[in-house]
């Protein structure tokens, strides 16, 4: 029984390794098949570029404005989302964009609150500790 386990474990490990490698190959092929002009990509060398044209075996990448190079499709490591590509190229982390959007919303909300409070009485108290009656102004120091 123990000899059977000794023989089956390596066979199972080999099977799992081949299976995971086959999945990665299928993902790479599907990614290469979906390449379209205008997409941001990262090459296996770590270079970021825009796809200008897709041929049978090669891809034309614009690595700088007006500079187009030719790479094999296998050299494309990842196709990036437009926001992710923009964040990498412009040097802004993606989180900064989200923070900016939240801050802009907070400023808008604060402006709305200030506009609504313009007609509301102030909550400040005068020196005596009592709020002024309608029509009266608090005395200044």
Buried (B, 14 or more C-beta within 10 A) or exposed (E): EEEEEEEEEEEEEEEEEEEEEEEEEEEBEEBBEEBEEEBBBBBEEEBBBBBBBBEEEBBBBBBEEEEEBEBEBBBBBEBBEEEBBBBBEEEEEEEEBEEEEEEEEEEEEEEEEEEEEEEEEEEEEBEEEEEBEEEEEBEEE
